[in-house]
């Protein structure tokens, strides 16, 4: 399965419209409004890179109210994050605090960072990506204080992590 993440900036106040429009796109598997440098994050999955490219260039980038996009294409590699007990809390609705963290790593250390992230139970998924960043991960916890601790005391202290940027998910924009 081919996967990409798209970080989007849109017109102020149009986040709900953009999120709603993106949810209607076939290969979009996840979309969230965020706090941070970007307004919306989208996860796209498809059986080919060509379908993902067409979704981004022919649909997403042509949507009204979207100003700019940054695409992070997943690198093929060992699958460390598979459907497992890590997802049970999310499925039961216990994990209300969510964030995506994009990471710059030391050169050539992306897969080591990915492996270390797989040992943090609150990291529900992560991928090595091509684009402006090296790794992206999704964190889910029961409350924001725990989320903060995971980012500052666990992820940022991992070997080979140079910088991080956190995009907190805004659940209110998804209704």
N, C-alpha and C positions, 0 to 999 in steps of 0.2 A: 504494500500500500504506500503510495506517495503522499507526502504531507507537506504543507507550507503554512506559515503564519503570516498574516498581513497586519501591520501596525498602521492605523489610519488617523489622519487629522481631517476634521470636517468643520462645517459652519458652526459657530457657537449656537447652542440651543437646538441643534438638529440631531443630536446623538440618538434619541429614541427613534426618529424617522429612519436614520441610517441603519440602526440595529434591526429594526423591523424589516427593512428592505433586504438586508443581508441574510436574514433568517429564511427568506424565500428562495435563496439561491441553492440549487441542488447539492453541490459538493461542499457547502458550508456545514461543518459539523458542530461548531461552537462559535459564539459571538458574544462579546461583553463590552460594555462601556467601562472605561478605566479613568483613574486619576493618575496624572503623570504627564510625561512628554507627549503621549499619544492619547487620542480620545476613545478609540475603539480598537479592540484586538479580535481578529478572526482566525479560526483554524479551518483549513480546507484539507479534505482528504479525497483522493481519487485513485483510480487504478493506473493512471499514467501522468507523467510530467506535462505532457501536451494538454491534457484536460485542465490541469491546474493552471498552466500558463494562460489558456483561453479564458478561464473563469476570472483570473485577475485582470488581464488586459482588455477583454471584450465585455466584461460585466462590471466588476467592482470599480475599476478606474473610470468607467463611463457613468457611474451613478451620480445623480445630482447631489449637491451639497458635500461631496468628498473633495478635499483640496489636494491631499498628498497621501502616498502610501509608501511603506517600506516592507519589502517582502523578504522573509527568512525561509529559505527552502531547507527542508530536513535533509541531512546527510544520511546516506544509507549506512547502517552500522548495526552493531549488536543491540538487540531489543532488550533493554533492562527494565522497562516499565510495561508490564502486561496487566491485563485485567486480573485483579486479585483482591485480597482483603483490604488493600490500601483504598479501594473504591467503596467499601461498604459504608463508611461514615458519610460519604457524599450521597450515596444512594438513599440513605436513611434521612437525609436532610440535616445532619448534625453539623456539617461544615459550612457555616455561614460566612466566614471570613475567607476570601479568596484573593490571590494575587498571582500575576505572572512576573517572573524575574528574568531579565535578559542579562547575560553575563559575557564579559570579555575575559578570556583565559590567557595564560602564558602560551606562547606559540607551540603548537603541537600537543597540547595537554587537554584538549577538549574532551576526549573519551575518558581520561582519568577523572576529570571533574564530573562527567556524567555518571561514572561508576560510583563516585563518592555521594552524589545526590541521591542515588538509588537506595542508600542506607538511611536516609532521613524519611521517616514514615509520613510526614506531612507533605512531602513532595510527591504529588500524585502522578505526574508524568514529566518527562524532560526529553529534549532532543538536542543533538548537535546540529547546528544550522549553518548555512552559507548566507552571507549578507553582512550587514553592519555589525552583527553580534556573533558570538561563537556557540552559545548554548542558551536555550530558553527552558524554563521550568514553570510548572503550575503548582502552587502551594494551596492547600485547603486546611483550615483549622476551625475550631469551634468559636474562637473569638480573636479579635484583632491584636490583643496583647501577646497571645501565643504566636501569631503570625509575625509580629515584630521581632520576637525573640528568635524565631527560626531563621529569619533573614539576617539579623545582626550577629547572633551568637553561633549560628551553625553554617549557613551558606557563605557569608562573607569571610569566614575563618578557614574555609576549605583551602587546602594547598592548591596553588596554580590559579586561583581566582584573582583577577586583577581589579576589575570594577564590576559593579552591578547597577541595574536600574530597575526599580520596582514599579509595576503598574497595578495598583489596587483596583479590584473589580467593584463596580458600583451596581449593586443588585436592583436599585430603584429604576434604572434606565431600561431594564429588560422586560418590564411588564407592558 
